[in-house]
Amino acid sequence: MKGSTIIPFVTDIDYNIGKWLNGMLHSTNGRFTPILKFITSLGNVGIAFIITALIMLLFLRTRKVGMLLLVSMLLGIILTNLILKNVIARPRPYLNQLSDFYIWWNEAGALLETGYSFPSGHTTAAMAFGFTLFLCFKKSISWLFLLIPLIMGFTRIYFMVHYASDIIGALLVGAVCSLLSFVIFKYTKNWKVVNKLLELPSILKLFSR
């Protein structure tokens, strides 16, 4: 039984990708599950991304990039966790115990998550982080930063805590928030406002939703 009924076309994509990943899990005997679980945990509370950005703030050469990272991630989490998730209110794939997603979720390790499904908060943060770095560094290597959100999104579908369409939505939201951070830095004159938004406790509270 398919789990999502928002848009039929999206439902087919969600179901087929979920089925394919479940098949991959079985064909590999779950040998990649531990490393994928570690990777997905890096997005919990966004702590890995926040720490990286804060370290960059310590050095003059990377300070602007660090600020851009924090602003883009903050925008992403506000838009995702405070607005879109609550407006769309899409249940997690595994909550329907009569669906194949519930079976696949159990087989992948039954990773529990709170809150709504669309879009993925982990992937939004990862995309805001990776896309900002992609825009900031030399293009010969910058494409590697785009692997960050793609891998994060992959893990979220692998553990059946998100539909594939949740990940696609999150990638779009993260990219938009990254671009908005550049606009804010270009036109914002009141840096006290920006600094206030970047207070660590506030960011952690938003990520934990």
MODA-V610605 format. One record per run of one state. SS is the DSSP state (H for helix, E for strand, C for the rest). FROM is the first residue (numbers start at 1). LEN is the number of residues. If there is no record, write none. Layout:
<<SS/FROM/LEN> <SS/FROM/LEN>>
This chain:
<<C/1/7> <H/8/20> <C/28/5> <H/33/9> <C/42/2> <H/44/14> <C/58/2> <H/60/29> <C/89/4> <H/93/3> <C/96/4> <H/100/8> <C/108/13> <H/121/16> <C/137/2> <H/139/20> <C/159/5> <H/164/24> <C/188/3> <H/191/7> <C/198/2> <H/200/8> <C/208/2>>
